[in-house]
Amino acid sequence: MKSLLLMLVLCISGSAFAQDVRVQQSIPPVVEKNFKKKFPAAKDVEWHRQGDRVQADFDVNRVDHKALYEANGKLLAWKYDVRSGALPAPVTRAIRTQYKGFKVDDAEMITRGKEIFYQVELDGKPDDLKVVFDKEGKVIENADWW
């Protein structure tokens, strides 16, 4: 009975390890190299393919991060969770004046090149909203939600 249980555990853990290896092998080496250089403190990295792009989900100091790369290794964008109290004053002011009655549910800072944006989920009635702001608190209309 013990040997059957041990075999079962080994099979399950072996197949889980094999899945991680296959995922790692499908990531272009230049992407992994650039990722490790940009995010040396990354923990619990999970890779996902999005068409010809590759996304890494990972933690740095227990904060959720995501990085989006082209297959050639170019970093397109990266984001991480921020507390609502850590949003810049212009963004907080814009939420308070333009979205009265809404509360920040989730917020992320996004870096694309040299530009910084704040992606904010707002809880409200009757519906919740997803809004993207620049660092000056201006709403970015028709922004891609990531």
C-alpha positions in Angstrom: 0.0 0.0 0.0 2.8 2.4 0.9 4.6 1.7 -2.4 1.4 2.3 -4.3 1.0 5.7 -2.6 4.6 6.6 -3.2 4.3 5.7 -6.9 1.2 7.9 -7.1 2.9 10.8 -5.5 6.0 10.4 -7.8 3.8 10.3 -10.9 1.9 13.4 -9.9 4.9 15.4 -8.9 6.8 14.2 -12.0 4.1 15.3 -14.4 3.8 18.7 -12.7 7.6 19.2 -13.0 7.4 18.1 -16.7 4.7 20.7 -17.3 7.0 23.5 -15.9 9.8 22.3 -18.1 7.7 22.4 -21.3 6.5 25.9 -20.5 10.0 27.0 -19.8 11.3 25.5 -23.1 8.7 27.4 -25.1 10.0 30.8 -23.8 12.6 32.3 -26.1 15.9 32.4 -24.4 16.4 36.1 -25.1 13.1 36.8 -23.3 14.2 34.9 -20.2 17.6 36.6 -20.3 16.1 40.1 -20.5 13.5 39.2 -17.9 16.2 38.0 -15.4 18.2 41.2 -16.0 15.3 43.5 -15.5 13.7 41.6 -12.6 16.5 39.9 -10.7 14.4 39.7 -7.5 11.4 37.9 -9.2 9.9 35.0 -7.4 7.3 32.4 -8.4 7.5 33.2 -12.1 4.9 31.8 -14.4 5.1 32.2 -18.2 2.1 32.5 -20.5 2.0 32.8 -24.3 -0.3 35.5 -25.8 0.0 35.0 -29.5 3.5 36.1 -30.5 4.0 37.7 -27.1 5.1 36.3 -23.8 3.8 37.3 -20.3 5.5 36.6 -17.0 3.5 36.7 -13.8 5.7 37.0 -10.8 6.1 38.4 -7.3 8.7 40.9 -6.0 8.6 41.4 -2.3 5.2 39.8 -2.1 3.7 42.2 -4.7 2.1 40.9 -7.8 3.8 41.9 -11.1 3.3 41.1 -14.8 5.7 41.8 -17.7 4.8 41.6 -21.3 7.6 40.8 -23.9 7.8 40.4 -27.6 9.3 37.1 -28.8 12.5 39.0 -29.7 13.0 39.9 -26.1 11.7 43.5 -26.1 9.9 44.5 -23.0 6.6 46.1 -24.0 5.1 46.9 -20.6 5.2 45.8 -17.0 2.8 46.4 -14.1 2.4 45.8 -10.4 -0.2 46.2 -7.8 -0.3 49.5 -5.8 -2.4 50.3 -2.7 -5.0 53.0 -3.3 -3.2 55.2 -0.8 0.0 55.0 -2.9 -1.7 56.5 -6.1 -0.3 59.9 -7.1 -2.3 62.8 -5.7 -3.5 63.9 -9.2 -5.0 60.4 -9.8 -6.6 60.4 -6.4 -8.0 63.9 -7.0 -9.4 62.8 -10.4 -11.2 59.8 -8.9 -12.6 61.9 -6.0 -14.0 64.6 -8.4 -14.9 62.7 -11.6 -16.1 59.4 -10.0 -18.0 60.5 -6.9 -19.4 57.6 -5.0 -16.8 55.1 -6.4 -14.1 53.4 -4.3 -10.8 52.1 -5.5 -11.0 48.3 -5.6 -7.8 47.5 -7.3 -5.0 49.6 -8.8 -1.9 48.9 -10.8 1.0 51.0 -12.1 1.9 50.3 -15.7 5.2 51.3 -17.3 5.3 51.4 -21.2 8.6 52.7 -22.4 9.0 55.9 -20.4 5.3 56.5 -19.8 3.6 55.6 -16.6 -0.1 54.9 -16.3 -2.4 53.8 -13.5 -5.0 51.2 -14.2 -7.8 51.4 -11.6 -10.9 49.3 -10.9 -13.6 51.4 -9.2 -16.4 49.9 -7.2 -19.7 51.8 -7.6 -23.4 51.6 -8.1 -25.0 50.4 -10.4 -21.8 49.3 -12.1 -18.1 49.0 -11.5 -15.7 50.8 -13.8 -12.2 50.2 -15.2 -10.3 53.4 -15.8 -6.8 54.2 -17.0 -5.1 57.5 -15.8 -1.8 59.1 -16.7 0.4 60.3 -13.8 -1.3 63.7 -14.0 -4.7 62.3 -13.4 -6.0 62.6 -17.0 -8.3 59.8 -18.1 -6.9 57.9 -21.0 -9.9 57.2 -23.3 -10.1 53.9 -25.1 -7.0 52.6 -23.3 -6.3 48.9 -23.6 -7.0 47.2 -20.3 -4.3 44.8 -19.4 
